């Protein structure tokens, strides 16, 4: 039994789906038209149903093109998505041209000129019997298939122009007629609804990704990693979320400029340690907490570093919390890449604020942990001084007394050696006490002395002092940036040996006479132990950190067998140019 048909003019109840309303509007539009047009309504409704299926935006655009071509019996169809500034096309989706032909054609239309540009500025239905003779046409590029008949219809999403639907070349060789215009207009209305839904879905998914990225950054920063690793996590997440060519973090330096301290990129950039001078207008804006957006870094006169010349659109976002600017997050895209949308800029700014807050929380947590460590070190230093050294000193005096009373020469010699060993032990303990009582700001500037300080500090938890050996003029040839990273690598290697290796012997070698594979002069750090080695399937995050730190300077890091029996233990090698 069939349901009674509703009048096209009768009001639809609240809650009626948009697609049904569009169909009703189509029905009202078609009233009074020819039977031929009315007979195509089922095909139109099927086309509308097809267009409204799915939520992925690019898939939706592909489906609209294909459906429109079938509906109007056109050989080619395309949708030009108008850029946010309304001055060109941000995307161009096509149907009917195979990939091989598209590759030969090359660059897609940008909408800055020609017929497509005219439709951007005057969004209205346009039908042409021969587009090649239209004065607004600027011709076709080489290898482009011939196109004559043309039909262009604007697509609106919630009343705003989203883009234009283009159809060319009816298959029967005729021109597009009034029936085609009516059908495509109705389809464009449904396409606007489908695109609106897809955009909402895409926006929701995009927000979800940025939120997940913020959570990942917060989790990583509060997991207790060091400051350099924390900044690298921020750079990596921002690069991934912003779909950019690199993620870069800069911190203010003492001269008023900004230093690149973390880089995430597929290609080596050599940017780590680069300084953006304080004379840059961009630096002044960033230090005041303002975001900077650049359409093309290669041509922007404000850019003062050669590194930026390789990029196109760039977002520069201050990492600030509570009015304090901690640094800057930079996400550049390759030259010629699409610019960042308003939604991406907003989400990235929120991510930067969340990352800055997480950095401050992580910094506070590390301060508390350092305070606890310093308090524990003070206690250990007092115990070593008040108990251990005094007992050793008393034992030495007892041995000296016994040596004087003994009449056996062999005993006197043996006791004398024991007293000498005690004196050496007391000196080493005093060195350890001195290292324990030093703060980070008191660290000596010489690389050799800093290496010795790390070794002496590691001796306390290890229960023994690692041996050390220096080759070449370490203090004079190794630069500050490489030296700072070498010390961090040494600290990581010694920490791994203490926590995982259960070693009884550790050898540290710093060699500044190394020639790297690319011919550069460099420094090599080798830390070898006789411990249990690296378990199969065990964690290697520390080793990855060492490799990433070396590669950021143009060097490398690897590991191999140790110095134990039959190669037992682990040898970690870290090298970089000076």
TORBABA-770421 format. One line per field, with one value per residue (C-alpha): residue number from 0; residue in three letters; x, y negated, z. Coordinates in Angstrom, 2 decimals, always signed. Example, Ala and Ser with C-alpha at 12.3 -4.5 7.8 and 13.67 -1.06 7.14 Angstrom:
2
k	0|1
r	Ala|Ser
px	+12.30|+13.67
py	+4.50|+1.06
pz	+7.80|+7.14
***
This chain:
578
k	0|1|2|3|4|5|6|7|8|9|10|11|12|13|14|15|16|17|18|19|20|21|22|23|24|25|26|27|28|29|30|31|32|33|34|35|36|37|38|39|40|41|42|43|44|45|46|47|48|49|50|51|52|53|54|55|56|57|58|59|60|61|62|63|64|65|66|67|68|69|70|71|72|73|74|75|76|77|78|79|80|81|82|83|84|85|86|87|88|89|90|91|92|93|94|95|96|97|98|99|100|101|102|103|104|105|106|107|108|109|110|111|112|113|114|115|116|117|118|119|120|121|122|123|124|125|126|127|128|129|130|131|132|133|134|135|136|137|138|139|140|141|142|143|144|145|146|147|148|149|150|151|152|153|154|155|156|157|158|159|160|161|162|163|164|165|166|167|168|169|170|171|172|173|174|175|176|177|178|179|180|181|182|183|184|185|186|187|188|189|190|191|192|193|194|195|196|197|198|199|200|201|202|203|204|205|206|207|208|209|210|211|212|213|214|215|216|217|218|219|220|221|222|223|224|225|226|227|228|229|230|231|232|233|234|235|236|237|238|239|240|241|242|243|244|245|246|247|248|249|250|251|252|253|254|255|256|257|258|259|260|261|262|263|264|265|266|267|268|269|270|271|272|273|274|275|276|277|278|279|280|281|282|283|284|285|286|287|288|289|290|291|292|293|294|295|296|297|298|299|300|301|302|303|304|305|306|307|308|309|310|311|312|313|314|315|316|317|318|319|320|321|322|323|324|325|326|327|328|329|330|331|332|333|334|335|336|337|338|339|340|341|342|343|344|345|346|347|348|349|350|351|352|353|354|355|356|357|358|359|360|361|362|363|364|365|366|367|368|369|370|371|372|373|374|375|376|377|378|379|380|381|382|383|384|385|386|387|388|389|390|391|392|393|394|395|396|397|398|399|400|401|402|403|404|405|406|407|408|409|410|411|412|413|414|415|416|417|418|419|420|421|422|423|424|425|426|427|428|429|430|431|432|433|434|435|436|437|438|439|440|441|442|443|444|445|446|447|448|449|450|451|452|453|454|455|456|457|458|459|460|461|462|463|464|465|466|467|468|469|470|471|472|473|474|475|476|477|478|479|480|481|482|483|484|485|486|487|488|489|490|491|492|493|494|495|496|497|498|499|500|501|502|503|504|505|506|507|508|509|510|511|512|513|514|515|516|517|518|519|520|521|522|523|524|525|526|527|528|529|530|531|532|533|534|535|536|537|538|539|540|541|542|543|544|545|546|547|548|549|550|551|552|553|554|555|556|557|558|559|560|561|562|563|564|565|566|567|568|569|570|571|572|573|574|575|576|577
r	Unk|Unk|Unk|Unk|Unk|Unk|Unk|Unk|Unk|Unk|Unk|Unk|Unk|Unk|Unk|Unk|Unk|Unk|Unk|Unk|Unk|Unk|Unk|Unk|Unk|Unk|Unk|Unk|Unk|Unk|Unk|Unk|Unk|Unk|Unk|Unk|Unk|Unk|Unk|Unk|Unk|Unk|Unk|Unk|Unk|Unk|Unk|Unk|Unk|Unk|Unk|Unk|Unk|Unk|Unk|Unk|Unk|Unk|Unk|Unk|Unk|Unk|Unk|Unk|Unk|Unk|Unk|Unk|Unk|Unk|Unk|Unk|Unk|Unk|Unk|Unk|Unk|Unk|Unk|Unk|Unk|Unk|Unk|Unk|Unk|Unk|Unk|Unk|Unk|Unk|Unk|Unk|Unk|Unk|Unk|Unk|Unk|Unk|Unk|Unk|Unk|Unk|Unk|Unk|Unk|Unk|Unk|Unk|Unk|Unk|Unk|Unk|Unk|Unk|Unk|Unk|Unk|Unk|Unk|Unk|Unk|Unk|Unk|Unk|Unk|Unk|Unk|Unk|Unk|Unk|Unk|Unk|Unk|Unk|Unk|Unk|Unk|Unk|Unk|Unk|Unk|Unk|Unk|Unk|Unk|Unk|Unk|Unk|Unk|Unk|Unk|Unk|Unk|Unk|Unk|Unk|Unk|Unk|Unk|Unk|Unk|Unk|Unk|Unk|Unk|Unk|Unk|Unk|Unk|Unk|Unk|Unk|Unk|Unk|Unk|Unk|Unk|Unk|Unk|Unk|Unk|Unk|Unk|Unk|Unk|Unk|Unk|Unk|Unk|Unk|Unk|Unk|Unk|Unk|Unk|Unk|Unk|Unk|Unk|Unk|Unk|Unk|Unk|Unk|Unk|Unk|Unk|Unk|Unk|Unk|Unk|Unk|Unk|Unk|Unk|Unk|Unk|Unk|Unk|Unk|Unk|Unk|Unk|Unk|Unk|Unk|Unk|Unk|Unk|Unk|Unk|Unk|Unk|Unk|Unk|Unk|Unk|Unk|Unk|Unk|Unk|Unk|Unk|Unk|Unk|Unk|Unk|Unk|Unk|Unk|Unk|Unk|Unk|Unk|Unk|Unk|Unk|Unk|Unk|Unk|Unk|Unk|Unk|Unk|Unk|Unk|Unk|Unk|Unk|Unk|Unk|Unk|Unk|Unk|Unk|Unk|Unk|Unk|Unk|Unk|Unk|Unk|Unk|Unk|Unk|Unk|Unk|Unk|Unk|Unk|Unk|Unk|Unk|Unk|Unk|Unk|Unk|Unk|Unk|Unk|Unk|Unk|Unk|Unk|Unk|Unk|Unk|Unk|Unk|Unk|Unk|Unk|Unk|Unk|Unk|Unk|Unk|Unk|Unk|Unk|Unk|Unk|Unk|Unk|Unk|Unk|Unk|Unk|Unk|Unk|Unk|Unk|Unk|Unk|Unk|Unk|Unk|Unk|Unk|Unk|Unk|Unk|Unk|Unk|Unk|Unk|Unk|Unk|Unk|Unk|Unk|Unk|Unk|Unk|Unk|Unk|Unk|Unk|Unk|Unk|Unk|Unk|Unk|Unk|Unk|Unk|Unk|Unk|Unk|Unk|Unk|Unk|Unk|Unk|Unk|Unk|Unk|Unk|Unk|Unk|Unk|Unk|Unk|Unk|Unk|Unk|Unk|Unk|Unk|Unk|Unk|Unk|Unk|Unk|Unk|Unk|Unk|Unk|Unk|Unk|Unk|Unk|Unk|Unk|Unk|Unk|Unk|Unk|Unk|Unk|Unk|Unk|Unk|Unk|Unk|Unk|Unk|Unk|Unk|Unk|Unk|Unk|Unk|Unk|Unk|Unk|Unk|Unk|Unk|Unk|Unk|Unk|Unk|Unk|Unk|Unk|Unk|Unk|Unk|Unk|Unk|Unk|Unk|Unk|Unk|Unk|Unk|Unk|Unk|Unk|Unk|Unk|Unk|Unk|Unk|Unk|Unk|Unk|Unk|Unk|Unk|Unk|Unk|Unk|Unk|Unk|Unk|Unk|Unk|Unk|Unk|Unk|Unk|Unk|Unk|Unk|Unk|Unk|Unk|Unk|Unk|Unk|Unk|Unk|Unk|Unk|Unk|Unk|Unk|Unk|Unk|Unk|Unk|Unk|Unk|Unk|Unk|Unk|Unk|Unk|Unk|Unk|Unk|Unk|Unk|Unk|Unk|Unk|Unk|Unk|Unk|Unk|Unk|Unk|Unk|Unk|Unk|Unk|Unk|Unk|Unk|Unk|Unk|Unk|Unk|Unk|Unk|Unk|Unk|Unk|Unk|Unk|Unk|Unk|Unk|Unk|Unk|Unk|Unk|Unk|Unk|Unk|Unk|Unk|Unk|Unk|Unk|Unk|Unk|Unk|Unk|Unk|Unk|Unk|Unk|Unk|Unk|Unk|Unk|Unk|Unk|Unk|Unk|Unk|Unk|Unk|Unk|Unk|Unk|Unk|Unk|Unk|Unk|Unk|Unk|Unk|Unk|Unk
px	+0.00|+1.54|+1.73|-0.14|+2.09|+2.77|+2.42|+5.68|+4.42|+3.36|+5.62|+7.99|+8.00|+10.90|+13.72|+13.37|+16.84|+18.57|+18.71|+14.90|+14.47|+16.81|+14.75|+11.58|+13.16|+14.18|+10.61|+9.24|+11.86|+10.90|+7.16|+5.94|+9.01|+9.07|+8.44|+12.03|+13.36|+10.87|+11.85|+15.41|+14.34|+15.04|+18.55|+18.97|+17.75|+20.14|+22.95|+22.02|+22.00|+25.44|+26.88|+25.63|+27.41|+30.58|+32.31|+35.90|+36.19|+38.47|+36.54|+33.34|+34.77|+35.85|+32.38|+30.69|+32.84|+32.09|+28.37|+28.05|+29.78|+27.39|+24.34|+25.20|+26.79|+30.07|+33.49|+35.33|+34.40|+36.31|+35.83|+37.95|+38.06|+38.36|+41.21|+40.40|+41.56|+39.31|+42.20|+42.71|+42.19|+43.50|+42.58|+41.57|+39.84|+39.25|+37.54|+38.02|+41.77|+44.01|+47.10|+49.53|+47.91|+47.75|+51.49|+52.21|+50.03|+51.94|+50.85|+47.15|+45.10|+45.54|+42.56|+44.57|+43.71|+41.57|+38.02|+38.41|+39.67|+36.68|+34.27|+35.95|+35.29|+31.83|+30.37|+27.38|+26.20|+28.10|+27.35|+29.51|+29.23|+32.98|+35.13|+38.20|+36.68|+35.62|+37.72|+38.33|+39.94|+43.74|+44.12|+45.23|+48.71|+50.59|+49.30|+45.89|+43.00|+40.78|+37.70|+34.98|+31.55|+31.57|+29.20|+30.24|+28.05|+29.03|+28.91|+27.83|+28.31|+26.09|+25.65|+29.39|+31.12|+33.12|+34.14|+32.88|+31.80|+33.07|+31.80|+33.20|+32.69|+29.27|+29.80|+27.34|+29.15|+26.16|+26.08|+24.94|+21.20|+18.72|+18.01|+21.69|+21.79|+18.78|+20.15|+23.63|+22.28|+20.26|+23.26|+25.44|+22.96|+23.22|+26.99|+27.13|+25.33|+27.60|+30.73|+29.54|+29.10|+32.48|+34.18|+32.64|+33.85|+37.34|+37.47|+36.45|+39.08|+41.70|+40.90|+41.07|+44.55|+45.83|+44.35|+45.99|+49.26|+49.00|+48.37|+51.39|+53.60|+52.39|+52.89|+56.39|+57.45|+56.21|+57.86|+61.11|+63.09|+65.84|+65.19|+66.70|+64.62|+61.48|+61.95|+62.58|+59.28|+57.49|+59.18|+58.33|+54.67|+54.18|+55.75|+53.49|+50.29|+50.89|+51.86|+54.99|+58.45|+60.10|+59.41|+61.80|+62.06|+63.99|+64.92|+66.02|+69.81|+71.91|+72.41|+68.69|+68.27|+66.91|+68.84|+67.58|+67.75|+65.59|+64.88|+62.67|+63.03|+63.39|+66.32|+69.45|+69.24|+72.36|+70.16|+70.87|+72.67|+71.86|+71.15|+68.42|+69.87|+68.06|+67.85|+65.14|+61.67|+60.27|+62.31|+60.96|+57.37|+57.88|+59.52|+56.49|+54.27|+52.87|+52.36|+53.93|+52.54|+54.50|+53.10|+56.48|+59.64|+61.85|+60.64|+59.68|+62.06|+61.73|+63.48|+67.18|+68.45|+69.46|+67.69|+64.26|+64.91|+64.21|+60.63|+57.29|+54.42|+55.62|+53.90|+55.92|+54.16|+55.40|+55.64|+54.24|+52.44|+51.45|+52.80|+56.26|+57.70|+59.73|+60.60|+59.15|+57.70|+58.22|+56.46|+57.57|+56.15|+58.02|+58.05|+54.90|+52.94|+49.46|+49.29|+48.10|+44.35|+42.74|+41.67|+45.25|+46.60|+44.11|+44.78|+48.55|+48.38|+46.40|+48.94|+51.81|+50.09|+49.52|+53.13|+54.41|+52.33|+53.63|+57.20|+56.71|+55.22|+58.08|+60.60|+59.01|+59.04|+62.70|+63.50|+61.90|+63.77|+67.06|+66.45|+65.87|+69.06|+71.09|+69.81|+70.72|+74.15|+74.75|+73.87|+76.19|+78.98|+78.59|+78.58|+81.67|+83.48|+82.37|+82.40|+84.27|+87.27|+87.72|+87.63|+90.05|+92.34|+92.21|+92.90|+95.89|+97.32|+96.89|+98.73|+101.55|+101.93|+102.01|+104.58|+106.92|+106.66|+107.26|+110.80|+110.06|+111.02|+108.40|+105.67|+106.87|+106.81|+103.36|+101.88|+103.46|+101.75|+98.43|+98.85|+99.63|+96.49|+94.44|+95.86|+94.88|+91.42|+90.96|+91.93|+89.45|+86.69|+87.47|+87.25|+83.86|+82.74|+83.80|+81.85|+78.79|+78.85|+79.15|+76.01|+75.42|+76.31|+79.71|+80.72|+84.17|+84.29|+86.97|+85.60|+88.25|+87.28|+83.57|+84.18|+86.11|+83.32|+80.74|+82.97|+83.48|+79.76|+78.99|+81.48|+79.17|+76.18|+78.42|+80.56|+83.76|+85.40|+85.38|+88.77|+89.33|+91.68|+91.93|+93.43|+94.33|+93.73|+90.21|+89.82|+91.02|+89.43|+85.97|+83.34|+80.82|+77.78|+79.49|+81.03|+77.68|+76.14|+79.13|+78.69|+74.98|+75.86|+78.43|+75.87|+73.33|+75.86|+77.05|+73.46|+72.59|+75.65|+74.63|+70.91|+71.09|+74.60|+75.56|+79.16|+82.31|+84.47|+83.83|+86.34|+85.75|+87.77|+87.46|+89.38|+89.56|+91.79|+89.04|+88.32|+84.62|+83.34|+82.57|+86.13|+85.40|+87.50|+85.53|+85.52|+84.60|+83.33|+83.62|+82.07|+82.74|+81.68|+81.88|+78.25|+75.39|+75.03|+71.83|+69.04|+67.27|+64.07|+65.08|+64.47|+66.72|+65.28|+68.56|+70.56|+68.08|+68.51|+72.28|+71.96|+69.45|+71.68|+74.70|+72.81|+71.48|+75.14|+76.07|+77.58|+76.51|+76.25|+76.24|+76.95|+78.75|+80.38|+81.88|+85.18|+84.08|+85.10|+84.23|+82.97|+80.58|+79.03|+78.45|+80.55|+78.73|+80.35|+79.22|+80.91|+80.28|+82.22|+83.61
py	+0.00|-3.29|-6.28|-9.46|-11.92|-15.28|-18.50|-20.13|-23.34|-21.73|-22.61|-19.89|-18.92|-19.89|-17.41|-16.61|-15.67|-18.27|-15.88|-15.48|-19.26|-19.59|-17.01|-18.95|-22.14|-20.27|-19.05|-22.60|-23.81|-21.15|-21.84|-23.13|-21.95|-19.50|-15.77|-15.15|-17.03|-15.45|-12.00|-12.63|-13.21|-9.57|-9.90|-13.18|-11.65|-8.73|-11.21|-13.15|-9.92|-9.02|-12.44|-12.35|-9.07|-9.19|-11.82|-12.09|-15.49|-14.61|-11.40|-13.43|-15.87|-12.98|-11.48|-14.80|-15.17|-11.65|-11.95|-15.33|-14.01|-11.07|-13.25|-15.76|-13.14|-15.10|-13.69|-15.83|-17.30|-19.22|-21.14|-24.18|-24.90|-28.63|-29.64|-31.29|-34.68|-34.35|-35.09|-31.68|-27.94|-25.99|-22.61|-21.26|-17.86|-16.43|-13.51|-12.11|-12.77|-9.76|-10.05|-9.78|-12.71|-14.69|-14.19|-15.44|-18.51|-19.33|-22.18|-22.26|-25.46|-27.98|-30.20|-33.42|-34.06|-32.85|-31.58|-29.82|-33.03|-34.93|-32.43|-32.94|-36.68|-36.32|-33.07|-32.40|-29.75|-30.02|-28.03|-28.37|-26.65|-27.08|-28.16|-28.64|-31.75|-33.36|-36.51|-35.46|-32.19|-32.03|-28.77|-25.31|-24.10|-21.68|-18.06|-19.23|-17.39|-19.59|-21.03|-23.08|-23.06|-24.31|-24.52|-26.10|-26.16|-27.63|-25.40|-27.09|-25.69|-27.34|-30.36|-30.85|-30.11|-26.89|-26.56|-25.90|-22.75|-22.63|-20.32|-20.15|-18.19|-16.54|-13.06|-13.47|-16.58|-18.84|-21.86|-21.72|-22.50|-23.92|-20.44|-19.97|-23.35|-22.51|-19.08|-20.33|-23.23|-20.85|-18.55|-21.51|-22.26|-18.70|-18.83|-21.89|-19.96|-16.93|-19.09|-20.91|-17.60|-16.37|-19.59|-19.26|-15.67|-16.64|-19.47|-17.12|-14.56|-17.28|-18.61|-15.05|-14.60|-17.85|-16.96|-13.51|-15.22|-17.56|-14.60|-12.77|-15.81|-16.27|-12.58|-12.56|-15.75|-14.57|-11.15|-12.61|-13.00|-15.63|-19.12|-18.51|-15.37|-17.17|-19.92|-17.34|-15.65|-19.00|-19.51|-15.98|-16.15|-19.63|-18.54|-15.50|-17.32|-20.36|-18.18|-20.30|-19.59|-20.20|-20.96|-23.44|-24.80|-27.97|-29.37|-32.93|-33.34|-35.68|-38.18|-38.81|-36.55|-33.01|-29.73|-26.57|-23.87|-21.07|-19.98|-17.23|-16.64|-13.79|-15.55|-16.74|-20.52|-21.39|-23.90|-22.85|-25.66|-28.28|-31.76|-34.08|-37.57|-40.01|-42.51|-40.37|-41.91|-38.41|-37.76|-40.92|-39.91|-36.37|-37.51|-39.73|-36.65|-37.30|-34.58|-35.09|-33.54|-33.69|-32.76|-32.23|-32.25|-32.25|-35.71|-37.33|-40.24|-39.71|-36.33|-36.69|-33.08|-31.01|-27.99|-29.60|-30.19|-26.51|-26.72|-28.17|-28.69|-28.93|-29.15|-30.67|-30.26|-31.51|-28.89|-31.00|-30.34|-32.78|-35.65|-34.06|-33.31|-30.11|-29.84|-29.49|-26.59|-26.76|-24.50|-25.24|-23.58|-22.99|-25.64|-25.50|-23.65|-24.80|-27.58|-26.91|-27.31|-29.36|-26.16|-24.83|-28.11|-28.08|-24.44|-24.94|-27.98|-25.95|-23.13|-25.58|-26.92|-23.38|-22.43|-25.53|-24.65|-21.08|-22.40|-24.56|-21.64|-19.38|-22.06|-22.36|-18.59|-18.39|-21.20|-19.18|-16.06|-17.99|-19.44|-15.95|-14.75|-17.68|-17.04|-13.37|-14.29|-16.63|-13.82|-11.40|-14.00|-14.58|-10.84|-10.33|-13.17|-12.57|-8.79|-7.15|-9.47|-9.65|-5.88|-5.45|-8.06|-6.30|-2.96|-4.50|-5.80|-2.35|-0.76|-3.31|-2.54|+1.18|+0.56|-1.22|+1.58|+4.37|+5.74|+7.82|+5.88|+7.61|+6.62|+3.03|+2.84|+4.43|+2.16|-0.87|+0.02|+0.41|-3.04|-4.54|-2.92|-4.37|-7.84|-7.50|-6.28|-9.25|-11.65|-10.02|-10.22|-13.91|-14.45|-12.72|-14.89|-18.01|-16.85|-16.10|-19.58|-21.38|-22.81|-22.88|-26.56|-25.84|-23.38|-24.23|-25.37|-22.97|-19.88|-17.65|-18.85|-18.43|-14.86|-14.13|-15.67|-13.38|-10.36|-11.28|-11.83|-8.47|-6.77|-7.25|-5.20|-2.76|-1.94|-2.32|-4.97|-4.44|-4.73|-7.55|-8.48|-11.66|-11.79|-15.09|-18.73|-18.13|-21.50|-23.66|-22.17|-21.00|-23.76|-24.60|-23.13|-19.81|-19.74|-20.30|-17.46|-15.18|-15.69|-14.89|-11.75|-10.70|-11.23|-9.11|-6.32|-6.20|-6.24|-3.31|-1.40|-1.96|-1.16|+1.76|+3.14|+4.22|+3.63|+3.99|+2.02|-0.99|-2.66|-6.19|-7.55|-11.03|-11.34|-14.72|-13.49|-11.61|-12.10|-11.47|-9.54|-12.81|-14.05|-16.52|-16.71|-15.48|-14.19|-10.63|-9.48|-5.77|-4.25|-0.51|+1.82|+5.51|+5.82|+8.01|+6.34|+5.25|+7.78|+8.90|+6.88|+4.63|+0.88|-1.24|-4.70|-5.92|-4.69|-6.33|-9.60|-9.36|-8.72|-11.54|-13.96|-13.04|-13.21|-16.68|-17.84|-15.93|-12.95|-9.44|-6.99|-3.22|-0.35|+2.99|+5.68|+4.67|+5.26|+8.29|+11.86|+12.96|+9.49|+9.33|+5.99|+3.01|+0.39|-2.83|-5.17|-8.78|-11.16|-14.55|-17.30|-19.96
pz	+0.00|-1.02|+1.30|+0.33|-1.44|+0.20|-1.69|-2.67|-1.06|+2.23|+5.16|+6.31|+9.99|+12.26|+12.20|+8.51|+7.14|+4.99|+2.04|+2.11|+2.27|-0.73|-2.60|-1.77|-3.07|-6.19|-6.63|-6.31|-8.77|-11.30|-11.17|-14.49|-16.38|-19.25|-18.86|-19.93|-16.95|-14.61|-15.86|-14.68|-11.06|-10.02|-11.41|-9.52|-6.25|-6.67|-7.31|-4.15|-2.14|-3.46|-2.69|+0.89|+1.66|+3.75|+5.86|+4.62|+2.93|+0.03|-0.63|-0.64|-3.19|-5.42|-5.22|-6.05|-9.19|-10.35|-9.62|-11.34|-14.46|-14.62|-14.01|-16.76|-19.06|-19.00|-19.78|-17.20|-13.81|-11.16|-7.93|-7.17|-3.42|-2.79|-0.46|+2.87|+1.63|-1.45|-3.81|-5.38|-5.01|-2.06|-3.59|-6.98|-7.25|-10.73|-12.46|-15.97|-16.40|-15.74|-13.55|-16.46|-18.25|-15.00|-14.50|-18.00|-17.46|-14.28|-12.02|-11.09|-11.59|-8.78|-9.66|-9.82|-13.46|-16.33|-16.28|-12.92|-11.35|-12.75|-11.16|-7.78|-7.89|-9.48|-8.09|-10.34|-12.77|-16.03|-19.22|-22.33|-25.76|-26.28|-23.37|-25.58|-27.21|-23.94|-23.34|-19.74|-20.80|-20.69|-22.62|-21.58|-20.62|-22.80|-22.81|-21.51|-23.21|-25.43|-23.74|-25.37|-23.68|-20.09|-17.10|-13.80|-10.67|-7.27|-4.18|-0.96|+2.53|+5.16|+2.90|+2.29|-1.00|-0.65|-4.28|-7.78|-9.58|-13.18|-15.94|-19.47|-22.68|-22.91|-24.29|-27.17|-28.39|-27.64|-25.37|-21.75|-21.75|-19.25|-17.90|-17.05|-15.34|-13.15|-12.23|-11.40|-9.33|-7.17|-6.89|-5.86|-3.05|-1.77|-2.27|-0.01|+2.73|+2.31|+2.31|+5.43|+7.25|+6.04|+7.17|+10.63|+10.80|+9.62|+12.16|+14.97|+13.94|+13.67|+17.16|+18.48|+16.99|+18.49|+21.89|+21.74|+20.81|+23.79|+26.09|+24.62|+25.21|+28.78|+29.54|+28.07|+29.84|+33.23|+32.80|+34.09|+30.86|+30.67|+29.33|+25.87|+25.35|+26.55|+23.96|+21.25|+22.14|+21.67|+18.27|+17.08|+18.09|+16.59|+13.30|+13.08|+14.02|+11.81|+8.83|+8.47|+7.10|+10.46|+14.10|+15.74|+19.29|+20.08|+23.50|+24.36|+24.56|+26.66|+23.83|+23.31|+20.28|+20.14|+19.86|+18.12|+20.81|+19.34|+15.75|+14.35|+10.61|+8.14|+6.51|+8.40|+8.72|+10.70|+12.51|+16.09|+17.88|+15.21|+16.60|+15.32|+16.02|+18.33|+15.46|+13.85|+14.12|+14.43|+17.59|+19.20|+18.43|+19.72|+22.96|+23.53|+23.29|+19.81|+17.21|+13.77|+10.58|+7.32|+3.93|+2.27|+4.40|+1.30|+0.26|+3.58|+4.33|+8.09|+7.90|+8.74|+8.65|+5.62|+7.13|+6.64|+2.93|+2.26|+3.55|+2.49|+4.99|+8.60|+11.99|+14.86|+18.18|+21.56|+24.31|+27.10|+30.35|+33.09|+31.01|+30.85|+27.39|+27.68|+24.00|+20.51|+18.54|+14.75|+12.23|+8.63|+5.53|+2.29|-0.42|-2.50|+0.21|+1.17|+3.77|+7.31|+7.72|+10.47|+12.22|+12.11|+13.48|+16.35|+17.23|+17.02|+19.31|+21.85|+21.55|+22.16|+25.29|+26.58|+25.79|+27.62|+30.68|+30.56|+30.27|+33.35|+35.27|+34.17|+35.14|+38.59|+38.96|+37.97|+40.43|+43.20|+42.14|+41.94|+45.40|+46.76|+45.03|+46.40|+49.91|+49.57|+48.17|+51.11|+53.50|+51.68|+51.66|+55.42|+56.10|+53.95|+55.69|+59.26|+59.30|+56.46|+56.18|+59.96|+60.25|+57.38|+58.92|+62.28|+60.61|+58.82|+62.12|+63.68|+60.75|+60.98|+64.66|+63.94|+61.20|+63.63|+66.18|+63.69|+63.30|+60.19|+57.03|+54.85|+57.28|+57.37|+53.56|+53.32|+55.99|+54.32|+51.02|+52.81|+54.39|+50.96|+49.50|+52.35|+51.62|+47.92|+48.93|+51.26|+48.45|+46.07|+48.66|+49.22|+45.44|+45.44|+48.37|+46.46|+43.39|+45.51|+47.03|+43.67|+42.05|+38.30|+38.08|+39.62|+36.92|+35.53|+31.93|+30.65|+28.88|+30.50|+33.97|+33.24|+32.08|+35.30|+37.33|+35.69|+36.29|+39.96|+40.46|+38.84|+41.16|+44.16|+42.92|+41.02|+44.05|+42.02|+39.87|+36.08|+34.43|+31.98|+29.14|+27.02|+23.53|+21.88|+22.96|+24.27|+26.02|+23.14|+20.00|+21.10|+20.82|+23.52|+21.72|+20.96|+24.43|+26.11|+24.12|+24.79|+28.54|+28.24|+26.24|+28.87|+31.63|+29.73|+29.06|+32.69|+33.90|+31.62|+32.87|+36.49|+36.05|+33.62|+33.11|+36.69|+35.63|+37.74|+35.33|+33.08|+30.77|+29.43|+26.49|+24.97|+21.67|+19.91|+17.04|+15.19|+11.48|+10.81|+7.75|+5.92|+6.44|+9.25|+12.40|+15.39|+18.94|+19.92|+23.31|+24.13|+27.25|+27.63|+30.46|+31.40|+32.47|+31.32|+27.91|+26.22|+26.52|+23.35|+23.05|+25.96|+26.11|+23.92|+24.49|+26.03|+23.03|+20.66|+22.55|+22.11|+18.37|+17.91|+19.82|+17.69|+14.37|+15.20|+15.22|+12.06|+13.92|+14.85|+17.74|+17.95|+20.35|+20.29|+22.47|+25.79|+27.59|+29.59|+28.96|+25.39|+24.58|+27.50|+28.36|+26.08|+24.33|+23.46|+20.93|+20.40|+17.95|+16.42|+14.63|+16.87
***
